[in-house]
Each structure stands twice: as C-alpha cells, then as structure tokens.
Amino acid sequence: MTEAEAVKAWKDSAIENLETAEELLGLGKKHDALFFLHLALEKNIKGLHQHLKHQPSLYIHDLYKLAVKAGLEISEEEKAELDEISTFNIAARYDIFKQRLYRKATEEFADKWMEIGKKLFNKYLEVYK
C-alpha cells in the first residue's frame, strides 16, 4: 500500500466511524456513539500523522499524544477536550468501566461531546488540504 492509499484509508475509515457515531446517537446508544466518536478522531489523527510526517502512526489510543506526535497545534482547551474524548475508548471497551460511562452518558452529555468531537474532527480534516 502506498502512503497516499494508507492516508486515504485512514481518512475514509474515520469518516465512516463518525457517521456510525451519529447513527448510534440517533438510536439512543450514547455510550457506543461516544466510543465511535473516539475511534473516528483517532483514525483521523493517525491519517494526518502519516500525511504530515510520512511515517505510520503510533499504536496508541491517546488522542492528545497522537495529535502532538502528528505535529498538530493543540490549544489547552483542545487538549482537555481530547483528553476527555480519549476516556470514551477505555470506558466503552472494558466492562469494568462501562457502568461509569453508562451513568455519565446522559443525552445532554453525549450531545455536547458529539458536537465538540465533530468540531475537532472537521478542523483536522482541513489539515489534509
């Protein structure tokens, strides 16, 4: 696979995962939607890393660390947002943490974080241009 093909695969998969997050939110599956939001951002940033650094991304899930390694400029507010969204990966994946996310993921909470996540996602899509 060429670098351009890999970057396209990351980007396309990220867009698909964001669409899945939105569909899950519409179905009322808030904790799953937040997990897919994290996944979409992770893939988007990993694609940017390969696009900007011309090397494969790291095998980590921490969005802030990935963004820094990709060379993205991240404000303190964005760092806090990425850190919170990173928690959705662990909380939705492992049963011992799921109950905490179930309680936390009210409709208001999920809507708020989907909006923030989509804002970040779209900002990072602009970097590809």
C-alpha positions in Angstrom: 0.0 0.0 0.0 1.4 3.4 -0.9 1.4 6.3 1.6 -1.4 8.0 -0.3 -3.5 4.9 -0.2 -2.8 4.5 3.6 -3.8 8.1 4.3 -6.9 7.7 2.2 -7.8 4.5 4.1 -7.4 6.2 7.5 -9.4 9.3 6.4 -12.2 7.2 4.8 -12.5 4.9 7.8 -12.5 7.9 10.1 -15.4 9.5 8.2 -17.3 6.2 8.3 -16.8 5.9 12.0 -18.1 9.4 12.6 -21.2 8.5 10.6 -21.6 5.4 12.7 -21.3 7.5 15.9 -24.0 9.8 14.7 -26.3 6.9 13.8 -25.7 5.3 17.2 -26.5 8.5 18.9 -29.8 8.7 17.0 -30.6 5.2 18.2 -30.1 6.3 21.8 -26.9 4.2 22.2 -25.0 7.1 23.7 -22.0 5.2 25.2 -21.4 3.4 21.9 -21.7 6.6 20.0 -19.0 8.2 22.2 -16.8 5.2 21.6 -17.1 5.6 17.8 -16.5 9.3 18.1 -13.2 8.5 19.8 -12.4 5.9 17.1 -13.2 8.5 14.3 -10.9 11.1 15.8 -8.1 8.5 16.4 -8.2 7.4 12.8 -8.4 10.9 11.5 -5.3 11.9 13.5 -3.4 8.8 12.6 -4.1 9.6 8.9 -2.8 13.1 9.5 0.3 11.7 11.1 1.1 9.6 8.1 0.2 12.5 5.8 2.3 15.1 7.6 5.2 13.0 8.9 5.4 10.5 6.1 5.5 7.6 8.5 3.0 5.3 10.1 1.3 6.5 13.2 1.9 5.1 16.7 -0.1 2.2 18.1 -1.7 4.2 20.9 -5.2 5.5 21.5 -4.5 8.7 23.5 -5.8 11.4 21.2 -3.7 14.2 22.6 -0.4 12.2 22.4 -1.3 11.2 18.8 -2.1 14.9 17.8 1.2 16.1 19.3 3.2 13.3 17.5 1.4 14.3 14.3 2.6 17.9 14.7 -0.8 19.4 15.2 -1.1 22.7 17.1 -3.3 22.0 20.1 -4.6 24.6 22.4 -5.1 24.0 26.2 -8.9 23.8 25.6 -8.4 21.2 22.8 -6.0 19.2 25.0 -8.7 19.0 27.7 -11.3 18.0 25.0 -9.0 15.3 23.5 -8.2 14.0 27.0 -11.9 13.7 27.8 -12.8 12.0 24.5 -9.9 9.6 25.0 -11.6 8.3 28.1 -14.5 7.1 25.9 -12.2 4.5 24.3 -11.4 2.7 27.6 -14.8 3.3 29.2 -16.8 1.8 26.4 -14.4 -1.1 25.7 -13.9 -2.7 29.1 -16.9 -4.0 31.2 -15.4 -2.9 34.5 -15.5 0.8 33.2 -18.8 0.6 31.2 -21.1 1.3 34.1 -19.3 4.6 34.8 -19.8 5.7 31.2 -23.4 4.5 31.2 -24.2 6.8 34.1 -22.1 9.6 32.7 -23.5 9.4 29.1 -26.8 11.3 29.5 -28.4 12.7 26.4 -27.1 16.2 27.2 -23.5 14.8 27.9 -23.5 12.8 24.7 -24.8 15.6 22.6 -22.3 18.0 24.0 -19.3 15.7 23.3 -20.5 14.7 19.9 -20.6 18.5 19.0 -17.1 19.0 20.4 -15.8 15.9 18.7 -17.2 16.8 15.3 -15.7 20.3 15.7 -12.3 18.8 16.2 -12.8 16.2 13.5 -13.7 18.8 10.9 -10.8 21.0 12.0 -8.4 18.1 11.5 -10.0 17.3 8.1 -9.0 20.8 7.0 -5.3 19.9 7.6 -5.4 17.4 4.8 -6.0 20.2 2.3 
